[in-house]
């Protein structure tokens, strides 16, 4: 049994023994039966009282070395060995109804449900997130790539590197669409090595970079050439006028000092 699964069992018992907790669920690896030695434990807890001291509850529930609040308002406890345990605490079970999907079977997610509302709410959600269209994904790819090119030409290497991460995320979605590997749609990098062909992963690797102008230029060059090719595979009638414009932008990027010029990409 993984440590994450052990923690889920411990939190389930603690919630059941605490009359202040109305309902609780787990999500992520344990709920999906994908947990291993490196998995986190992740929870949503629904106390009756919205004024419940969230941090005190977490520190009493797990032997955390430190508890921090992340950018989404969740509390994250760190255990020895690099283990993360994430808690969202809110009195509003209705928040669950706004999720795009539940991601796992209801009976694997629900840890406690004193009045049945949490179970009923989860059952109304689709098991998986809706798959976005290729047109939408390709458009986002173009958006982030264009931003990355503009900021690197201005000299903002850190910002370019950040934008490149978004470019690569869209490329991962494009790869998943190409191979109908969309089960893990919300986090396209998750288990990509299991879901995608080695050839695609090798091409994607060529779009990564450190914060170095020459390497960023090369990664952006590779990203556009790969993305345009996949775009044409995925979309029957791609926007040719726009792609022609982007070829000009790619040429301008290649002309920047430090990156050898490439021949213009073929259109059509």
C-alpha angles and dihedrals in degrees: 000000000000121000089243091057090048090053091049089055091048093049091047090057093046092050092048090051094049112079090196091070114082099183141349139190140183125216138177126046100354094048089048093047090239099113123133138161091296100048126118125225113235131189146177113205124190114201121191091231116058088203093065110135098250099189093047090051092051095046090051092047099053135025094244123178088207137357121208135174113239128213091272095055095256122133115237121198120199119213129190116286095035097291116159123203116189125200128188110189122189135144091221112090086179089079088075091061089065094058115112091229141340098238097210143041113293094234090054092051104045114085098167133004114168097180104022097246096115093051092047091049094050092048090060092058122089113252091236135030117262112266112241122228122263089239091058095047093046091049091053090048090055092047095054094040092053091049091049092052094049095049095046090052087053089052099253099136097166091051090048090052090051092050090047089061088059091046090055092047090057090048089054089053090049090051091050091051091050091056099032087242095143104131091105095042100145092058105031094182093056110113089344088150088061098041105040132059118261090240092060092047090051091053091046090052088062089063094061125097148170121237094281123120097226093046092045091051091050092048092050091048091051092044094055095046091049094042094049091050093050090043090058090049094050103039120053095207110027119188099268097184090054093046090051089053090049090053087060091050090049090053090051090051091050090050092058113107114273102032122084113236117257126208114266112272115253117251126214 
